[in-house]
Amino acid sequence: MPRNVPDEPPLDFQAFYQQYHRPCLRYAMLHFGDPAAAVETVETTFAELLQSWTDVLTAPSVQRYAHSVLRSAITSRPVATGRDSARSCRPPPSPRCVPPPVGNWRYGNPPFASMRR
């Protein structure tokens, strides 16, 4: 039997939600391509995490645990809706559509150096 979700989530859960909700939503959007499905899946994931938050905190990595719950929710959703994820339905991009790499690893300019905080 699932535990009840508290009216006011613990502060550490609220902080975790604030930090990881948007990245999880982007990840789900990559798989579904449908904003409604992505939002519903991510919210379900965070509700599941909140229900067992004290147990989640005992995991070696809370982020990895949360990501595994999200991946499980993503893979189980296509079965429930009867469709594959958007990522698996799309054909691979043609070589002409792939943008050229930004930066050059050889000369110490990694592609995503400008994106670092």
Summary of the structure (lengths in Angstrom):
residues: 117
radius of gyration: 17.9
end to end distance: 42.9
largest distance: 57.0
contacts: 250
relative contact order: 0.11
helix: 62%
strand: 2%
